[in-house]
Every structure is written in structure tokens, then in C-alpha cells.
Amino acid sequence: MLKRVVMTSKAGVQQDISDYVIAFNVDDALETISSATVGLSKKALTNLDSLVLIGSKIDIWGGKGNSGTPVDDHLFGGRVINKRKNGISLALECKGLGDQMLRKEVTKSFIKLKPPVLDGNLMGIAKYLIDTYCTDLSSTGVVYSSDTINRLPVNREFVYNVIDKIREIPGWQMYVDPDGIVHIEPAGYMTETKVLEVGVNCSTLGDWTEMGERLLNNICVVGGNQTLQKEEYFSGDGTTAEFQLTYVPKDVQVWVYNGAAWIEKKGGQEYAETNYHYTVIPDKEYRKVIFVSSAIPASGTDNVKVLYSYDVPLVVSFINDQSVDDYFESGQTFYKPEYKSRDDIKNYIVKLSERQGVPPISGRLKVSRDLDFQLGSKIRVIDAESNIDRWLVVNSLTYSYPDFTTEIGLGDESLRIYEELSDHEDRIGALEGEVQGTDTLLTVIKQISSFATIDVNIKEQTVYRERIYDSFILGHSENGVLNQGQILDALDAVGNWTASGTTLSLNTDEDYFQQGEGSLKVAWSSVGAKQVSNTTDSFDISSEAGESSGTPSKGTAAFWIYLTNATDISALKLRIGSDSSNYCEYVVSSMYQTGGALVAGWNYVRFDLDDPDSVEGTPDWTSADYHLITFTAAVASGELYIDYYTVSKSNSIGLNGIGRRTVRETIWTQSY
């Protein structure tokens, strides 16, 4: 029997609307957001239409038990999404409280050992997302897992989609109950003590399907792109200006042999720059390097050399021979760009085949409201008429009124998770975005028993080093090529940096850093001006500054700085020059990581060398050995972290780079 339906306005006023209800239907299932449709009588058009607003909260309770006092059972909790009316009735279309996860976007990087301090714990990240962004929900149903991740970048993704990725790593189930509690837990986490048996406590015959259409035994997965490098040679003839590349290029370097030496040419963009030698068309069809008329290569054999990087997907295929022999061959290709390594794809693909190498079973049973079931629980089901006696998971529940029955969706597909090939941590790399290798990795996995695989791999091993550029911009005369700057100090250790004053101390920190293995930790115990300097290490930065002395004509200097609170400091400045009497001073004005203002956490700060706030003396840029960072401490005690101090020839920052000033360069490759 119907117990009650309650509407809560956005102002928090509750109203029991049970008397208006003529029918309702509630659908709830794993890995989906519950929904409900509530049909109201014509009288509701007059009395409720103006009160029931989009966004109003709806709760549906149902009584169960035919003897004694019925139990109040919360069937649905959510909000009105749509209203439909036709002159004789009013229908409310509702979505469960979990719908909030599909309406909240997140942009954040979760990095192990960095705030928020979650130690990279996967379920800790899930709980953080729920508690921080979803005020209608509670994370108390998230089960603890020891799985951790080193880095999880999130860029304008819905909370639901991020959590769905997280729960897929251990293969867990997820649902949101009517009270707004998010449950992330192993499949069949709770085991029902009762047995559901057709003809005993279930009077209707079961409707069962062995799903041959879900059979998969020949699977191909196309993973994320691998960034590779290729060197190609062309023969000039004195007239040919266009040279087509094998792959779509990303960053490009071009040399032309003049008979005595290889001369590197300058790239540029048509109509945007002058004094360049070639442009690049990064088009799938053309893939060309095009020389301007004044720089067309002369005649020669292999006298044009092009070095470029390009993306190719990682492809892995899988054949389950036993399943093919037992049933029939059924293949499908999956595109999983989040998987960046062969092992990640192998784990996913073998798990998928184990789940669907044998046709899974699913079914539905109608039971009375005397029986209560928990979504996601595991229950033993007996249907002698259909030769069914097995453990299945409750993967959906449908409640209906006025007949007030419960229809249960059951299946065993989620219980078939292959866990033996590797631990969960072997699959964590799928979300970390680690890219490795320099040639297409083609892997074929042949399953020869339940626990054995043969891997056939074609690959190369490559050693890289980092080269400075300034957030790659394709075709840019400086940002489009390598080695356009230098690392002044990676700041992995204190090195030659010193602090001025007794209330300031410097230490190496290995927990908070952006690149390398550590950062420079600066701690203070009084308010006021603070100085950190290095007057020992000398650098020739005349190429980056565009001048050998005086005021620079181009270039940037930059470093990362981490703040516990945005208001801990003010007046951040950099002095750089040849000594304390000859330098340029810059007040920070560009924060490319945070968009214009210092914030709590990491900030990427950049200083335009050609736009100093003041100049003292005549700095010698061929011997820049005076580096002074100053700031004003606004709190009596605090700390900050500085990392990765660099200079670059460019004044431009690519939006796709967000401050990343380095790129990998191949220095050694070994095929095997």
C-alpha cells in the first residue's frame, strides 16, 4: 500500500501530497541515477501546480508487511526535473539526488602527497569530490580501499564521471540511495540472508536471458596516444617547396645541408610572423613542411632533415580461444584513451573477457512489497522451472503503484571480475597519464588457460632528457622548437641559495614539488620583508634576454611557488642581474597556473624580462650571477615552496601548456 509522498519546497517547507497521487513508478539501478514519475490527480492542477516548482524535493515512502504495523520504507529521494500537465492530470518527472553529480563540473589535479592531503587514495578522492561539490549527498557509503594513485588530473569533468572512472579501477559498483548516501563498494558487497525462490516466496515465473549478444572473446582495445619521434630525410631539387611527412606532426625541427654543414631553419606562421624559412601544416591529409620561396632547398640527396614528434595509439588485441571453441567468435573494438600503458590495457581486456567470455545471465522477478531488497546486494535465486540456482546481484529495482509490486533486476555479470592476473595497483596508471615508449606497441594476448597469457610485443626502449621551450605552440618561431631557454635551478635542493635574517630558514622539501625530486622550502617566524638569494651560480642568458647587457629586449623568467594560504605573502618580486649594483627588478604580474592572482596551492609565476619595473646599473647578461627573490610575510609564521627556476627566449605562453616549460628529447634508443 502507498504510505506517503512528501514535497519539500526550496525554502524547506514540507507538504504531504499523498492524497493527490494516483500512480507512481520508481526506477533505481547500479551505475545510474534513479528516476521517478509521480502522477497526480486533476485536483492537483488547482491546488499544487503553483507550489510544485522545478527543483522541489520529492520523497516517496512505501509501507511493507501485511501483518502488524507496516514498515516505513524510503523508496525515492530526489528533485522535480520536469512537469507535464494535460488539463486532467499533473505528472512530475523526478531525478534522484545523485543527479547533482551530473551537474557539478570539477577542474583539479589530485597529486599524491599534495593538498588535499589524501595520500592518493582512490576512495579518499571520491569522498572528497562528493563532500566538496555535492551538498545534497553524503559519502558515508564509500567503502575504504587501499588503492592509491600518484596523479589524477581532472579538467572540467562532471563529478559523476570522475567517480565512475575511480570505481572502475577495482571494478566496484556504485549507486546513490534515497537518503542521498553514495555507495561505492565491491559487487555484491552485502549478502542477503534470505533465498528468493520461485513458487515459495515469489509467485511469478522468472524471465531469464542468457545473453549471447554480450559474448565477447575477440577484443581489441585502442588506448591513449603515445608521443613518438621520427626523423625523415628528403632530397631537394632547387624548386620543390613542399615535403610530405609520414605522420601528423606536433613539434618540428628542420635542417638543410649546405654542402659543408647542417643548418637549422626557422619555422613560422604565415601572415603572423616574418623572417622565417618554413611553415608546418599539421593536417591528417597533407602533413607537410612548406618552405618559403627564398628558402627552398637546393638540389641534393637527403639534404633536408625533419625531426618531429607525433601521436600514435597503443593497440592491444585479445583472443579467448576456449570461449570461441565453446560458443562462437564475437569481436568488438573499444576506445579507452585513459589507458596509457600496455599493462593497463591488458588488465582491462582480460577482465572484460573473463566477465563476458561466457554468456552472462540476467533476469527479472516480480515480488510483493512483503520482501525487501537492497540495491547492489548478492542473493541466492532458485527457479527450478528454469534450471536456475545461483548467486546473483540485485542490479535494479522498480517500484510501482497502485499495484505496488517490486520488480527486481538480477544478473551475474558484475560478479565475474578477473582479479588473478595483477593487483589493483597495476591498473592505476590508466588515470595517471604516464606516457612511455617511442614506437607503436602492438600486443596480442593469447589466453591458453585461466591464469596464463602469452604476450607478443614489438617495441623500443628510449632514454630522454628535458629541453626547455615555453608551452609548445605549433609553428611558433620560438615556442615551436626545442632548446629555447635553460634551467637556472631545478631547486631540488637548497644548493647555493641563502636566506637573509634570523627569522628565515631554507630547507630541501621532498613532499611538495612540481618537477624533479624536491623544492626549496622557505619558512619564517615574523612578519615583514624577506629575501632569498643566490649570488654564486652564474649563467649566460644573453640569448634569452636578447641583449648582452642593459635592459633585455625579450624573454621571460619563471618559477613555481606554493602557498598554504593566498594571503600569507604579498609584494612578490624577482631581481636578476650580474651583481647587487647591476640588476633588473620585476614585480610578479602573471600567474599562468591560476589566472592572475596568487592562490592557496601551486602558482606558476612569470616575469617579462623586457618589461622590468626598475633597472639598477647595467646588468651583464653573459654573467648573470645575482638572483634575489623578495616578498613580504603577512603572517607571523608560515612557509612557502619554490621550484623550477627557468628562463626562456619567448614572451608567449601556449594555453595548452599552462606553464610547462620543458619537453622530452630523445638521446638514445635501443630496439629489442
N, C-alpha and C positions, 0 to 999 in steps of 0.2 A: 504494500500500500504506500501511497505517497505520504511522506512525512511533512516536508515543508520546503518552500523556495523563498529565499530572502534576497532582497535587493538592497545594496548599500550605495548611497549617493557619494559623489566625490567629496562632499562635505562631511561624510562619515555618518549620515543619518540612515538607520536601518528601517526597512519596511517589509513585512511578511506579505508576499503576493501569491501565496499558495491557492487562495480561493479563485484566482483568475486562471490558473494553469489547467489546460485541457489535455496537454500532451507534452512530453519532452523526450529527448534522445541524447545520451551522453556517450561519446567515443573516446577511449583512452588507450594508448598503445606505447610500447617501448620505442625510444628514439624518435618520438613525435611529440607535438604539443596537443594536449587534449582539447576537445571541442564539444559544444553542446548547442542544441536548438531547443528553445522553450516556446511552445505555442500557448498564447493567451486568448481568452475569450473576447467577444465583441465589447463587453463591458470595460475591458482594459483600455480600449481605444479612447474611451471617455475619461476614465479615472487615472490612467497610468501613463498615457502617451507623453505627456509633457514632463513627467517625473523621471521616466527611464531615459537617460541620456547615454550617448556613446561614451564608453569608459566607465559606466556604472558597474559595480561589482555584483556578481551573481553567485550565490551559493545554493547548492541543491543537496538536501539530505533525504535519505530514504530509510524507512523502517524495515527491519528484517526480523524474522522469528514469528511463528504463528501462534505460539502459546506464551502466556505471561505478557510482560511489558516489552513491546518492540524495541530493538536497539537502534539508536540514532547513528546512522552511517553516512559520513560525508562522501558524497558521490562526485561532486564537482565544485571547484572554486575557480572563478575566472572573471573576465570582464566582457561587457557587451561591445561587440565589434561592428555589427550591422543591425539595423531594424528594418523589418519588412511588414507592410500593412496593406490590406486589400479591401478595407471597408467593413469586413465582417470578423477579422481577427488581427492580432498583432503577434509577430514572431520575432524572437530575439536570437540572433546568431552570436554565439559567445566563443571566446578562446580562453584556454586555461591560463593560469598565472605565469606559466613558463613562457608564454608568448613575449614577455618582456625581454627575454634573452635574444629574441629575433628582432628587437627594435633598439638595441643598445650597441653602438659600434665602439671598438677599442683600438687604440694605437699605442702600443707599448712594447718594450723589449724586456723579457724576463731573462736575466743573466744570473747564473749561479754565483753565490757569494756577494751579490749586489742587491741593494734595496729594490723592491720589497724583499726583505730577508726571508726567503722561502727555501733556501738551500737547493733550489732547482727541483723540489719535489712536485711531481706532476699533479697530484691531487691537491697539494697546497696551492698551486697556481689556480686550479679550478675553483677552490673555495674562495680565493682572493677575488677572482672575477665575479663570482656570484655576490659576495658580500659587499664589494665596492661599487658595482654598477647596477645591481638589480635589487631595488628596495622592496619589491613585493615578495622576494624569495629568501629562503634560508638554506645554508649549505650544510646543515647538521646531518643530512642523509648521505654525505660523501664519505665513503669508506677509505681508510688510510691505505696507501700503497707506498712501498719503499722505492718505487721507480723514480729516477731523477733525470733531469735534462740540463745540459750545460747552457744552452741558449735557445730561447723560443721567441722569435720576432713576430709581432702581431701588428699588421698595418691595415687599419680601417676594416676590421672584420667584426662580424656580429659575435657577441659573447657565446651564443649557442654554437656557432660553427667552430670556435676555438675549443670549447669544451668537448665537442664531438670529436675533434682530432685527438684530444688528450685521451679520451676514454677508449678510442680505437687502438691505442698502443698496447694496452694489456688485453684488449678485446672485451671490455666490460660493457654492461648495459646501463642505460640512463633513462630516467623518467622523472616527472615532477608530479607529486601527489596533490590532492585537492587543497591541502593546507599550505601549499607553496614551498614544500620542502623538496629540494633537488636531491635525487638519489643517483649516485654513480657507484656501481658495485659489480662484482663478478656475476656472470649469468647464472640464474637460479640461486642467487645469494641466500634466500630464505627457502627452506624446505617445508612444504605443508605436511602436517601430520595426518590429515585425512586423505583417504583414497577416493578419487572420483570414478565411480563405476556405473556404466550404463545398465539400467534395469534395477539398480539398487537405490542410489541417491540421485540418479539422473534418468528421467523418464523418456527423454527424446533420444533417437538414434544419432550417433555421431556422423559428421560429414567430414571424411578424411581424404587427403590427397597426398600421394607420393609424387613429389614434384620433379619428374624427369626433365621438365623445362628448366629447372635450376641446376641441372647436372653440369659440372664443369670439370674437364680433365685435360684440356689442351689450352693453356692460358699464356697470354703474352702481356707483359706489363711494360709500358713506356714510362720511365721515370723522369726525374728532373734533368735539366741540361747540365752537361759537363763543359766547362770552358777549356778549349784546347787551343794550341798554337800550331800554325803551319807556315812554312817558308816555301814560296814559289818563285821560279825564275822564268823570265820571258826574254825573247830576242827582239831588240829594236831594229827598225829598218829606216829610221830617219823621217818617216811620215805617220806611222801608227801612233795614235794618241791614247787609245783605249785598250786596256788589258783586263780580260775577264778572269775572276778568281773562281776557285772550285767551290768555296763555301761563302755564306753571307758573312762579311767581315764585321768585327767590332772595332777594336783599336788597331791602327795600321801604321807601319813604318815602311818607307820606300827608299831604296838606294839605287843609283845608276853608276855603272863602272865607266870611267872616262879614259880607259886605256892604261892608267897607272894606279888608280886607287878607287875604292868605293866611296861615292859622295852621297851623303844622306840628303834627301829632298824634303822640302817643307810643304805640309798639307794645309789646306784652307777650305773655305766655303765661298761658293760663287755669290757675288753681289754683297757679301758681308765683310770680306777682307781683301787686301791687296798684297802683292809681293809673295805669292805662294806658287808652288810648282804643280800641284795636282789636287784633285778633289776625289772623294770616295762616294760611290753610290751603294749603300747597304741594302740593296733590293734583292729579293729572292730570285728574281728572273735575271737581272743584269749583273749584279755583283762585280762592279767594275772599279778600277783605278783609272782616272782620266787626267792626262797631263794637259796643261795649258799649252798653247801653240809655241810659246817661247821656250818651253822646257821639254819638248818631245825628244825621247831618247834617240841617239844616233844609231847607226847600224852596228850590230854586234851580236855575238852568240851568248845567250844567257847573260846579257849585260844589264838587265833590270831585275832587281831582287825586292820581293814584297814579303814582309813578315807581319802576320796578323793573327788575332785570336778569333775564335768562332765558337758557337754553341752547338753541341750535338746531344741528343737524348740518350740516356742509359736504357738499354733494352734487355729484358730478361724473358725467356720463354720457359715453359714448364709442361711436361707431358707425364700424366699419371697412367702408365701402361696398364696397371691392374684394373683401373676403372674403365679404360677403353675396352679391355677384353670382356669385362663383366656386363657392360651395358652398350654404349655406342660412343663414338667420338663427338665431343661437344666443345667448341672453342670460342674464345672471346678475348678481345684486347681491352686492357684497362689503361687509362692515362692517370698516373699518380705523380704529378710534378713535385710533390712534397718529399718524395723519396729520392735521396741524393747518393746512395751507395748501393752496391750490388747486394750486400748482406741484408740491407733493409728490405729491398725488393724480394729477395729470396724468402725471407721470413714471412712477408705478407702473402706471397704467391703460394707457398706450400701450405700455409694455414688456410687459405681460401680453398685449395683443392681438398684438404682434409675435411673441411666442412661440407663441400659440395661434390666430392668425388663419388659419394653415394647419394642417391636422391633423398633429400630431406623430406620429412613428413610434416604436414600441418593439418589442422582441423578446427572445427568449431562445435561447441556444445551449448545448448540452452539449459539453464538450471533455474530453479526458483530462488527467490531472494532469501530463503532459509540458509543457503550456503554462501559463505563469504570467502572471497579470494583476493590475494594481494598481487598486483601487477608485478611481474618480474620474478615471482616465486616459482619453485620447482615442485611439481606434484605428480604422483603416480596415477596414470589413467588406464582403466581397464574397459575395453569394449570387446567382449567375446564374439559378438556378431561380426565384427570387422577384423578379428585376429590382432587386436591391439592390446599390448600390455607393456608399457614403457614409461619412463620418466620424461615429462615434457615441461616446457616453460610456459607460464601464462604470459603471452606477449600482447594481448589486447583484451579489453573489457568494454562491453556495450550494455548500457542500462536503458530500458525503455519503460515508458508509462503511457497509457494506463494499464497495459497488460502486466507491466512491472516484472519482467524477467531479466535475467542477466545472461548475455551471450559471451562465452569465453573463447578467445582465440588461443590455440595451443600449437607448439612446434618444438622441434629438437635442433634446429639449425644453429641456434646460438650456443648450444652445448658442445658443438663439435669444433673446438678450438685447439689447434695443433700447438702444443707447448714444448715438445721434446727437442726440437732442433736447436733452440737457443734460448737464453734468458731474455727477459724483457729489455734489459739494457742494450741488447744488440739491435733493438729496433728504435732506440731513442734518436739515432742520427737522422731519422726521417724528418724530424721537425727542426733539427739544428742547422740545416742548410750547409753542411760541410761538403765542399766540392773537391774532389781529388781525381788525379789521372789526367793523361793528355792524349788519349785516343779512345775511340768508341769501345766501350766494354760490352761485348756481346757474350751473354751467358746462357747456356742451355742446361737446365736441370732435368735429369732423367731419374725418376723415382724407381728404385729397384727393390725396395722393401719399405716397411713402415717407418724405419728410422735411418735409412741410408740414402745419400744422394751422390751423384757424380757431377762435378762442375767442370765445364769446358770453357776456358777463358782465353781471350786474346787481349792482351793489354800491355802497357808500357809503364815503367816507373820513372818519375821525373823529380828532380830537385829544383827548387825555386829560390829566388831571392827577391826581396822587396825593392821596388824602384818608385821614386816619387813622381807623382803627377798630381793634378788637383781636381779630383772628381771628374772623371773622364767625360768629355763632350766630343762625340764623333765628328771628325773633320776639323776640329778646332786647331789652330796653328800651334798652340802650346799644350792645351789640355788633351789633345788627341794623340800625343806621342809620349813616350816614356822619358824618365830621367830629366824632368823639368824642375827639379829642386833638390833639396838634400835634408837629411835628418840632422838637426843640430844636436839634439839629445833625446834618445828614446825614453830617458828618465826611468829606466828600470831600477836604478839605484841612486843614492844621494850624489855620488861622484864628486865633482868639484863645486857643487852648489853650497853656499854658506848663508846663514841667517844673521840679520843684524838685530842686536838687542838680546837681553837676557830672558825676555818673556816669549821668545820664539824658538822653536826647535824643529829640526828636519830629520826625517827617518824614511827608510825604504818601506813601502807597503805592498804586500803581495796579494791582498784581497780586493782592493779597488784599483782597477786599471782598465784602459781601453785597448791598448795594443802591447805586445811584448809580454813581459813577465812581472811587471810591477809598476809603481808610480812613486812620485815624490810626495810624502805626507808632510804637510806644514801645520804645526799645532801652536796655538798661542794661549796666553793666560792673562791678557789685559787688552783693553780697547785701545784704538789709535792706529797710527800708520805703521805698516810692517813692510820689510824689504827682504827679498830673497835674490841672491846674485851669483853669477859665475863669471869670474874675470880671468880664468885660466885657459879654457878651451877656445882656440882661435879657428875661424873659418873664413874662407874666401867666398863671399856671397855676392861678389860684384856682378856675376851673370844674372842672379835672381833680382838684384836691385837695379840693374840696367845702367849702373854708373860705378866707376872705381872709387869715387869719393863724393862727398857732398850729399845733397838731397836725392834719394832714389827716384828713378823715373818710372818704375813699375814694381810688381812683386807683392807678395804677402808673407807674413809670419803668422803662425797659429799654434795653439796647443789646446789640450783638453783640460778642463778644471771641474772638479766635483765638489759640490756644496751640500752640507747637511740641510741647511735652510737657505732659502733665496736671499734672506735679509741679513745673513751673517756678515757679509762684507759689502763694501761699496768702493768706488773710485779705483777700479782695477786698471793698471797701466803697465806698459812694457817700454823699457829703454833698451835700445840696441845700437852699438857703435864700436869704436876702436878703443876708447877708454872713457873715464868718468868726465872728461872735458870735451869729448867729441862723440856725440850720440844724437839719435832721433828719439823723441818720446811720443808714444801713442796711447790714447785712451780707448779702451775697448768700446766698439760700437756695433760689431757684427757677431751675432750668435747663431750660426747656421744650424746647430742642433736643436735650438729651442725657439728660434723665430724672433729674436730681437730683445730679449730681456733675460737676465740671469734667473735660473730656477733651481729648486732643490733637485739634486742629481747631477748628471753629467751635462756640461755645456761645452760646445765647440766654439772657441773664440778666435777670431781672425782680425789681424791688423794690416791695413793697407800701407805698405812701405812708402809708396809715393804720395801719401797724404798724412804726414806727421802733424801732430798737434803743436810740437815745438822742435826746434833744432838748436843744438849747442855745439859750437865749434864746427869742424869739418871732419865728419866721420870717414875713416878709411875702410871701405867695404872689402878690400882684399885681405884685411886682417881684423875681422870682427871678433873681438875677444871680450866685449863688455855687454853682459846680458843681465838686466835688472828687472824683476817683477815686483811691483808695489801694489798694495791695497790697504784699505782702512778697515780694521776689525770693528764691527759694530756691537759685538757681544764680548763679555769679559773673558770667556774661554770658548775655544772652538777649534776646528780643524778643517782643512781642505786638502785636496789631492790634485797634483798637476802631472800631466802625462803627455808624451809625444810632441816635443817641440820641434817644429819644422819651418822651412822657408820654401817658397815656390815662385817661379817666374810669373805665374799667371795671376791676374786680378779677378778671374771668373771662377765661380763655383757651380758645378753642374747640379741641378736639382735631384738627379738620380744618385748623386754621390753622398750628399748630406755630410760633407766634411771628411770623407775618406780620402786621404791624400796619397795612398800607395796602391800599387798594382804588382802582381807577381810576374817575374821574368824567368823564363827557363834558362838554366845554366848547365844542366846535364840531364840526359835522357838515356835510359837503359831498356832495351826491348828484351822480353823473355817469354 
